[in-house]
Protein backbone atom coordinates (compact mmCIF):
# COMPACT_ATOMS: atom_id res chain seq x y z
CA UNK A 1 0.00 0.00 0.00
CA UNK A 2 2.77 2.37 0.97
CA UNK A 3 4.80 1.65 -2.19
CA UNK A 4 1.78 2.20 -4.45
CA UNK A 5 1.10 5.55 -2.74
CA UNK A 6 4.73 6.54 -3.30
CA UNK A 7 4.49 5.50 -6.95
CA UNK A 8 1.30 7.52 -7.37
CA UNK A 9 2.99 10.58 -5.84
CA UNK A 10 6.00 10.23 -8.15
CA UNK A 11 3.78 9.95 -11.22
CA UNK A 12 1.84 13.04 -10.15
CA UNK A 13 5.10 14.93 -9.57
CA UNK A 14 6.35 13.91 -13.02
CA UNK A 15 3.16 15.21 -14.63
CA UNK A 16 3.33 18.46 -12.65
CA UNK A 17 6.98 19.07 -13.53
CA UNK A 18 6.59 18.20 -17.22
CA UNK A 19 3.56 20.47 -17.66
CA UNK A 20 4.78 23.48 -15.68
CA UNK A 21 8.49 23.53 -16.43
CA UNK A 22 10.93 23.62 -19.29
CA UNK A 23 12.62 20.57 -17.80
CA UNK A 24 11.09 17.15 -17.34
CA UNK A 25 12.16 14.34 -15.04
CA UNK A 26 11.60 11.87 -17.87
CA UNK A 27 12.05 13.47 -21.32
CA UNK A 28 9.51 12.51 -23.99
CA UNK A 29 10.23 9.89 -26.61
CA UNK A 30 11.80 11.44 -29.69
CA UNK A 31 11.44 10.24 -33.31
CA UNK A 32 14.16 8.15 -34.92
CA UNK A 33 17.57 9.91 -35.24
CA UNK A 34 16.56 12.53 -32.64
CA UNK A 35 17.40 13.11 -28.98
CA UNK A 36 15.84 15.29 -26.27
CA UNK A 37 17.47 18.71 -25.72
CA UNK A 38 16.27 20.41 -22.52
CA UNK A 39 17.59 23.72 -23.91
CA UNK A 40 15.26 23.56 -26.89
CA UNK A 41 17.79 23.19 -29.70
CA UNK A 42 17.85 26.86 -30.68
CA UNK A 43 20.97 26.27 -32.73
CA UNK A 44 20.21 22.97 -34.40
CA UNK A 45 22.16 22.27 -37.62
CA UNK A 46 19.99 21.73 -40.70
CA UNK A 47 20.59 20.89 -44.35
CA UNK A 48 20.59 24.56 -45.29
CA UNK A 49 22.97 25.61 -42.48
CA UNK A 50 24.97 22.59 -41.21
CA UNK A 51 27.39 24.68 -39.12
CA UNK A 52 25.38 27.49 -37.49
CA UNK A 53 27.03 30.15 -35.32
CA UNK A 54 25.19 30.10 -32.01
CA UNK A 55 24.66 32.00 -28.80
CA UNK A 56 24.73 29.87 -25.63
CA UNK A 57 21.10 30.47 -24.60
CA UNK A 58 18.18 28.18 -23.83
CA UNK A 59 14.63 28.21 -25.14
CA UNK A 60 11.66 28.28 -22.80
CA UNK A 61 10.93 24.61 -23.44
CA UNK A 62 13.00 21.62 -24.48
CA UNK A 63 12.41 19.73 -27.72
CA UNK A 64 13.71 16.84 -29.78
CA UNK A 65 16.72 17.66 -31.99
CA UNK A 66 18.71 15.71 -34.57
CA UNK A 67 21.49 13.47 -33.26
CA UNK A 68 24.98 14.82 -33.80
CA UNK A 69 27.69 12.86 -35.55
CA UNK A 70 30.56 10.97 -34.01
CA UNK A 71 33.52 13.32 -33.69
CA UNK A 72 36.53 11.53 -35.10
CA UNK A 73 39.10 11.98 -37.86
CA UNK A 74 36.64 10.35 -40.27
CA UNK A 75 33.93 12.82 -39.18
CA UNK A 76 36.36 15.70 -39.68
CA UNK A 77 37.19 14.54 -43.19
CA UNK A 78 33.50 13.91 -43.95
CA UNK A 79 32.04 17.06 -42.39
CA UNK A 80 28.48 15.88 -42.97
CA UNK A 81 28.55 12.94 -40.57
CA UNK A 82 25.60 12.94 -38.20
CA UNK A 83 22.02 14.00 -38.82
CA UNK A 84 20.54 17.31 -39.95
CA UNK A 85 17.01 18.72 -40.07
CA UNK A 86 15.67 18.39 -43.64
CA UNK A 87 12.95 20.40 -45.37
CA UNK A 88 10.46 17.69 -44.40
CA UNK A 89 11.31 18.25 -40.74
CA UNK A 90 12.88 14.79 -40.42
CA UNK A 91 16.48 14.17 -39.37
CA UNK A 92 18.46 12.83 -42.33
CA UNK A 93 22.07 11.74 -42.82
CA UNK A 94 24.37 14.57 -43.80
CA UNK A 95 25.11 13.19 -47.25
CA UNK A 96 21.35 13.25 -48.03
CA UNK A 97 21.39 17.02 -47.53
CA UNK A 98 23.40 17.40 -50.73
CA UNK A 99 20.50 16.24 -52.91
CA UNK A 100 18.06 18.40 -50.97
CA UNK A 101 20.22 21.50 -51.52
CA UNK A 102 21.03 20.64 -55.15
CA UNK A 103 17.78 19.49 -56.78
CA UNK A 104 19.35 19.81 -60.26
CA UNK A 105 22.30 17.53 -59.48
CA UNK A 106 21.11 14.46 -61.39
CA UNK A 107 18.38 16.06 -63.50
CA UNK A 108 18.60 16.76 -67.24
CA UNK A 109 16.19 19.13 -68.97
CA UNK A 110 14.78 18.30 -72.40
CA UNK A 111 15.45 20.65 -75.32
CA UNK A 112 12.47 22.75 -76.33
CA UNK A 113 10.49 22.14 -79.56
CA UNK A 114 12.56 24.74 -81.46
CA UNK A 115 15.81 22.92 -80.64
CA UNK A 116 16.98 25.35 -77.94
CA UNK A 117 18.94 23.92 -75.04
CA UNK A 118 17.36 24.17 -71.58
CA UNK A 119 19.21 23.86 -68.28
CA UNK A 120 18.10 23.15 -64.75
CA UNK A 121 18.20 25.94 -62.15
CA UNK A 122 17.23 25.66 -58.49
CA UNK A 123 15.31 28.21 -56.44
CA UNK A 124 13.96 28.57 -52.91
CA UNK A 125 10.29 27.91 -52.24
CA UNK A 126 8.50 29.93 -49.55
CA UNK A 127 8.75 28.58 -46.01
CA UNK A 128 5.63 27.63 -44.10
CA UNK A 129 4.85 30.24 -41.49
CA UNK A 130 5.11 29.37 -38.69
CA UNK A 131 7.64 26.61 -39.24
CA UNK A 132 6.70 24.12 -36.48
CA UNK A 133 9.46 21.59 -37.11
CA UNK A 134 12.32 24.11 -37.43
CA UNK A 135 13.09 22.87 -40.94
CA UNK A 136 14.92 24.88 -43.61
CA UNK A 137 12.97 26.24 -46.57
CA UNK A 138 12.59 23.76 -49.46
CA UNK A 139 14.31 24.15 -52.83
CA UNK A 140 12.85 23.26 -56.22
CA UNK A 141 14.12 22.95 -59.79
CA UNK A 142 12.99 24.53 -63.04
CA UNK A 143 14.17 24.16 -66.64
CA UNK A 144 14.97 27.45 -68.41
CA UNK A 145 16.48 28.31 -71.77
CA UNK A 146 20.27 28.34 -71.58
CA UNK A 147 20.30 31.62 -73.52
CA UNK A 148 18.40 33.28 -70.63
CA UNK A 149 21.26 32.75 -68.18
MIPATI-683396 format. One record per residue: z, x, y of N, C-alpha, C in turn. Coordinates in steps of 0.05 Angstrom, whole numbers. Example, Ala and Ser with C-alpha at 12.3 -4.5 7.8 and 13.67 -1.06 7.14 Angstrom:
residues 2
+--------+--------+--------+--------+--------+--------+--------+--------+--------+
!    nzz !    nxx !    nyy !   cazz !   caxx !   cayy !    czz !    cxx !    cyy !
+--------+--------+--------+--------+--------+--------+--------+--------+--------+
!    156 !    264 !   -114 !    156 !    246 !    -90 !    156 !    264 !    -66 !
!    142 !    257 !    -45 !    143 !    273 !    -21 !    157 !    258 !      1 !
+--------+--------+--------+--------+--------+--------+--------+--------+--------+
This chain:
residues 149
+--------+--------+--------+--------+--------+--------+--------+--------+--------+
!    nzz !    nxx !    nyy !   cazz !   caxx !   cayy !    czz !    cxx !    cyy !
+--------+--------+--------+--------+--------+--------+--------+--------+--------+
!      0 !     17 !    -24 !      0 !      0 !      0 !      0 !     17 !     25 !
!     17 !     38 !     24 !     19 !     55 !     47 !     -6 !     71 !     52 !
!    -19 !     81 !     30 !    -44 !     96 !     33 !    -67 !     78 !     43 !
!    -68 !     53 !     34 !    -89 !     36 !     44 !    -85 !     29 !     73 !
!    -60 !     27 !     83 !    -55 !     22 !    111 !    -63 !     46 !    127 !
!    -58 !     70 !    117 !    -66 !     95 !    131 !    -97 !     96 !    132 !
!   -110 !     90 !    110 !   -139 !     90 !    110 !   -150 !     70 !    130 !
!   -139 !     46 !    131 !   -147 !     26 !    150 !   -144 !     36 !    179 !
!   -122 !     49 !    185 !   -117 !     60 !    212 !   -137 !     81 !    219 !
!   -143 !     99 !    200 !   -163 !    120 !    205 !   -191 !    108 !    210 !
!   -198 !     88 !    195 !   -224 !     76 !    199 !   -226 !     62 !    226 !
!   -204 !     49 !    234 !   -203 !     37 !    261 !   -204 !     58 !    283 !
!   -191 !     80 !    279 !   -191 !    102 !    299 !   -220 !    114 !    301 !
!   -233 !    117 !    278 !   -260 !    127 !    278 !   -279 !    109 !    294 !
!   -276 !     83 !    290 !   -293 !     63 !    304 !   -287 !     64 !    334 !
!   -261 !     66 !    341 !   -253 !     67 !    369 !   -264 !     92 !    383 !
!   -261 !    114 !    369 !   -271 !    140 !    381 !   -301 !    140 !    384 !
!   -315 !    130 !    363 !   -344 !    132 !    364 !   -356 !    112 !    384 !
!   -343 !     90 !    390 !   -353 !     71 !    409 !   -347 !     80 !    438 !
!   -323 !     90 !    443 !   -314 !     96 !    470 !   -315 !    125 !    478 !
!   -328 !    141 !    464 !   -329 !    170 !    471 !   -356 !    182 !    465 !
!   -361 !    204 !    478 !   -386 !    219 !    472 !   -384 !    234 !    446 !
!   -360 !    238 !    436 !   -356 !    252 !    411 !   -347 !    233 !    390 !
!   -355 !    238 !    365 !   -347 !    222 !    343 !   -333 !    240 !    323 !
!   -314 !    228 !    308 !   -301 !    243 !    287 !   -321 !    249 !    265 !
!   -337 !    229 !    258 !   -357 !    232 !    237 !   -384 !    226 !    251 !
!   -401 !    246 !    256 !   -426 !    241 !    269 !   -444 !    223 !    252 !
!   -462 !    208 !    265 !   -480 !    190 !    250 !   -500 !    206 !    233 !
!   -511 !    192 !    214 !   -532 !    205 !    198 !   -557 !    207 !    215 !
!   -569 !    231 !    213 !   -594 !    236 !    229 !   -618 !    235 !    210 !
!   -642 !    229 !    221 !   -666 !    229 !    205 !   -672 !    257 !    194 !
!   -691 !    258 !    176 !   -698 !    283 !    163 !   -707 !    304 !    184 !
!   -699 !    329 !    180 !   -705 !    351 !    198 !   -690 !    350 !    225 !
!   -669 !    334 !    226 !   -653 !    331 !    251 !   -623 !    336 !    244 !
!   -608 !    344 !    264 !   -580 !    348 !    262 !   -566 !    335 !    287 !
!   -541 !    329 !    284 !   -525 !    317 !    306 !   -518 !    338 !    327 !
!   -522 !    332 !    352 !   -514 !    349 !    374 !   -495 !    334 !    392 !
!   -469 !    341 !    392 !   -450 !    325 !    408 !   -456 !    328 !    438 !
!   -471 !    348 !    446 !   -478 !    352 !    474 !   -503 !    336 !    482 !
!   -516 !    323 !    464 !   -538 !    305 !    471 !   -565 !    318 !    472 !
!   -568 !    343 !    466 !   -594 !    356 !    464 !   -611 !    354 !    489 !
!   -599 !    359 !    512 !   -614 !    357 !    537 !   -636 !    377 !    539 !
!   -635 !    398 !    523 !   -655 !    419 !    525 !   -668 !    424 !    499 !
!   -676 !    402 !    486 !   -688 !    404 !    459 !   -717 !    414 !    461 !
!   -724 !    434 !    446 !   -752 !    443 !    445 !   -770 !    421 !    435 !
!   -795 !    419 !    445 !   -814 !    400 !    435 !   -841 !    414 !    433 !
!   -861 !    400 !    422 !   -887 !    412 !    418 !   -900 !    420 !    444 !
!   -894 !    406 !    465 !   -906 !    412 !    491 !   -892 !    435 !    505 !
!   -866 !    439 !    500 !   -850 !    459 !    512 !   -831 !    471 !    491 !
!   -841 !    489 !    474 !   -824 !    499 !    452 !   -802 !    518 !    460 !
!   -803 !    529 !    484 !   -782 !    548 !    494 !   -773 !    540 !    521 !
!   -758 !    517 !    523 !   -750 !    508 !    550 !   -728 !    525 !    562 !
!   -728 !    527 !    588 !   -706 !    541 !    603 !   -685 !    519 !    609 !
!   -661 !    525 !    602 !   -640 !    504 !    602 !   -616 !    511 !    618 !
!   -602 !    491 !    628 !   -576 !    493 !    640 !   -555 !    486 !    619 !
!   -533 !    500 !    618 !   -513 !    495 !    597 !   -495 !    470 !    605 !
!   -507 !    446 !    603 !   -492 !    422 !    609 !   -495 !    403 !    586 !
!   -476 !    384 !    585 !   -477 !    364 !    564 !   -485 !    336 !    575 !
!   -497 !    320 !    557 !   -503 !    293 !    564 !   -478 !    276 !    560 !
!   -479 !    251 !    569 !   -456 !    233 !    566 !   -451 !    227 !    536 !
!   -472 !    225 !    521 !   -469 !    219 !    492 !   -485 !    238 !    475 !
!   -475 !    243 !    451 !   -490 !    260 !    432 !   -513 !    245 !    421 !
!   -531 !    260 !    408 !   -554 !    248 !    395 !   -565 !    268 !    374 !
!   -583 !    257 !    357 !   -596 !    274 !    337 !   -618 !    291 !    350 !
!   -619 !    316 !    343 !   -640 !    334 !    353 !   -653 !    348 !    330 !
!   -677 !    360 !    335 !   -691 !    374 !    314 !   -676 !    399 !    306 !
!   -678 !    405 !    280 !   -665 !    430 !    269 !   -679 !    454 !    281 !
!   -664 !    475 !    287 !   -676 !    500 !    296 !   -685 !    516 !    273 !
!   -701 !    536 !    278 !   -711 !    554 !    257 !   -690 !    574 !    249 !
!   -697 !    589 !    229 !   -680 !    611 !    219 !   -688 !    636 !    236 !
!   -668 !    648 !    249 !   -674 !    670 !    266 !   -674 !    696 !    250 !
!   -698 !    706 !    246 !   -702 !    731 !    231 !   -727 !    745 !    242 !
!   -733 !    768 !    231 !   -757 !    782 !    240 !   -782 !    764 !    235 !
!   -783 !    751 !    213 !   -805 !    733 !    207 !   -807 !    711 !    228 !
!   -784 !    700 !    236 !   -784 !    679 !    256 !   -792 !    690 !    283 !
!   -785 !    715 !    289 !   -794 !    727 !    314 !   -824 !    731 !    315 !
!   -835 !    740 !    292 !   -864 !    744 !    291 !   -879 !    717 !    291 !
!   -867 !    697 !    278 !   -879 !    670 !    278 !   -861 !    653 !    296 !
!   -866 !    653 !    322 !   -848 !    641 !    341 !   -845 !    611 !    338 !
!   -862 !    598 !    322 !   -859 !    570 !    318 !   -846 !    563 !    291 !
!   -827 !    579 !    282 !   -811 !    571 !    259 !   -791 !    550 !    268 !
!   -782 !    533 !    251 !   -764 !    512 !    259 !   -779 !    486 !    264 !
!   -765 !    467 !    276 !   -776 !    440 !    280 !   -776 !    433 !    310 !
!   -796 !    418 !    318 !   -799 !    411 !    346 !   -805 !    381 !    348 !
!   -797 !    369 !    370 !   -801 !    340 !    374 !   -831 !    336 !    380 !
!   -844 !    319 !    364 !   -873 !    313 !    368 !   -877 !    289 !    385 !
!   -902 !    282 !    391 !   -907 !    259 !    408 !   -899 !    233 !    394 !
!   -897 !    233 !    368 !   -888 !    209 !    354 !   -858 !    206 !    355 !
!   -844 !    227 !    364 !   -815 !    226 !    365 !   -802 !    238 !    340 !
!   -818 !    245 !    320 !   -808 !    258 !    296 !   -805 !    288 !    300 !
!   -790 !    301 !    283 !   -787 !    330 !    283 !   -807 !    341 !    263 !
!   -826 !    358 !    273 !   -847 !    369 !    257 !   -844 !    399 !    256 !
!   -856 !    412 !    236 !   -856 !    441 !    235 !   -872 !    452 !    259 !
!   -864 !    475 !    268 !   -876 !    487 !    291 !   -906 !    490 !    290 !
!   -916 !    498 !    266 !   -945 !    502 !    264 !   -960 !    476 !    267 !
!   -947 !    453 !    261 !   -961 !    427 !    265 !   -964 !    420 !    295 !
!   -948 !    433 !    312 !   -951 !    428 !    340 !   -978 !    437 !    351 !
!   -989 !    457 !    339 !  -1015 !    468 !    348 !  -1036 !    446 !    348 !
!  -1038 !    431 !    327 !  -1058 !    410 !    325 !  -1052 !    387 !    344 !
!  -1027 !    382 !    349 !  -1019 !    361 !    368 !  -1027 !    369 !    396 !
!  -1024 !    395 !    403 !  -1030 !    404 !    430 !  -1060 !    411 !    434 !
!  -1075 !    414 !    412 !  -1103 !    421 !    413 !  -1119 !    401 !    396 !
!  -1122 !    376 !    406 !  -1136 !    356 !    390 !  -1165 !    362 !    385 !
!  -1177 !    380 !    400 !  -1205 !    387 !    396 !  -1209 !    410 !    377 !
!  -1188 !    422 !    366 !  -1190 !    446 !    351 !  -1210 !    444 !    328 !
!  -1209 !    424 !    312 !  -1228 !    422 !    289 !  -1246 !    398 !    292 !
!  -1254 !    391 !    316 !  -1270 !    368 !    321 !  -1296 !    375 !    334 !
!  -1318 !    367 !    324 !  -1345 !    372 !    335 !  -1356 !    346 !    346 !
!  -1367 !    347 !    370 !  -1379 !    324 !    383 !  -1409 !    323 !    375 !
!  -1419 !    299 !    372 !  -1448 !    296 !    366 !  -1464 !    298 !    392 !
!  -1489 !    308 !    390 !  -1506 !    309 !    413 !  -1513 !    281 !    421 !
!  -1519 !    277 !    446 !  -1527 !    249 !    455 !  -1556 !    243 !    447 !
!  -1564 !    219 !    452 !  -1591 !    210 !    443 !  -1614 !    225 !    457 !
!  -1609 !    236 !    480 !  -1629 !    251 !    495 !  -1630 !    281 !    487 !
!  -1613 !    289 !    468 !  -1613 !    316 !    458 !  -1595 !    335 !    475 !
!  -1577 !    323 !    491 !  -1559 !    340 !    507 !  -1534 !    346 !    491 !
!  -1525 !    370 !    493 !  -1501 !    379 !    478 !  -1476 !    367 !    491 !
!  -1458 !    357 !    474 !  -1432 !    347 !    483 !  -1410 !    365 !    471 !
!  -1388 !    368 !    486 !  -1366 !    384 !    477 !  -1340 !    368 !    479 !
!  -1321 !    376 !    464 !  -1295 !    362 !    463 !  -1276 !    373 !    484 !
!  -1264 !    356 !    500 !  -1243 !    364 !    519 !  -1218 !    347 !    513 !
!  -1195 !    359 !    518 !  -1170 !    345 !    513 !  -1158 !    337 !    540 !
!  -1142 !    316 !    540 !  -1129 !    306 !    564 !  -1103 !    293 !    557 !
!  -1084 !    291 !    576 !  -1058 !    279 !    571 !  -1060 !    249 !    575 !
!  -1048 !    235 !    556 !  -1045 !    206 !    558 !  -1019 !    200 !    573 !
!  -1016 !    176 !    585 !   -991 !    170 !    599 !   -968 !    168 !    579 !
!   -944 !    176 !    588 !   -920 !    175 !    572 !   -908 !    147 !    573 !
!   -896 !    138 !    551 !   -882 !    113 !    553 !   -858 !    116 !    571 !
!   -852 !     95 !    586 !   -830 !     97 !    605 !   -812 !     73 !    600 !
!   -787 !     77 !    593 !   -774 !    102 !    587 !   -782 !    113 !    560 !
!   -777 !    139 !    557 !   -785 !    153 !    532 !   -760 !    155 !    514 !
!   -755 !    135 !    497 !   -730 !    134 !    482 !   -725 !    156 !    462 !
!   -746 !    169 !    452 !   -742 !    189 !    432 !   -746 !    217 !    443 !
!   -747 !    220 !    469 !   -749 !    246 !    482 !   -773 !    262 !    472 !
!   -795 !    249 !    468 !   -819 !    262 !    457 !   -837 !    270 !    481 !
!   -853 !    291 !    477 !   -872 !    298 !    498 !   -894 !    277 !    500 !
!   -909 !    278 !    521 !   -931 !    259 !    525 !   -954 !    266 !    506 !
!   -967 !    246 !    494 !   -989 !    252 !    475 !  -1014 !    262 !    489 !
!  -1031 !    276 !    474 !  -1057 !    286 !    483 !  -1078 !    272 !    467 !
!  -1102 !    270 !    479 !  -1124 !    257 !    465 !  -1149 !    274 !    470 !
!  -1171 !    267 !    456 !  -1196 !    282 !    459 !  -1218 !    263 !    468 !
!  -1238 !    275 !    481 !  -1261 !    260 !    491 !  -1285 !    279 !    490 !
!  -1308 !    268 !    483 !  -1333 !    283 !    483 !  -1347 !    279 !    510 !
!  -1354 !    301 !    523 !  -1368 !    299 !    549 !  -1393 !    318 !    548 !
!  -1412 !    312 !    565 !  -1435 !    330 !    566 !  -1427 !    358 !    575 !
!  -1438 !    378 !    561 !  -1432 !    405 !    567 !  -1440 !    412 !    595 !
!  -1461 !    400 !    605 !  -1470 !    406 !    632 !  -1451 !    396 !    654 !
!  -1432 !    378 !    646 !  -1413 !    368 !    666 !  -1389 !    387 !    670 !
!  -1387 !    407 !    653 !  -1364 !    425 !    655 !  -1370 !    448 !    673 !
+--------+--------+--------+--------+--------+--------+--------+--------+--------+
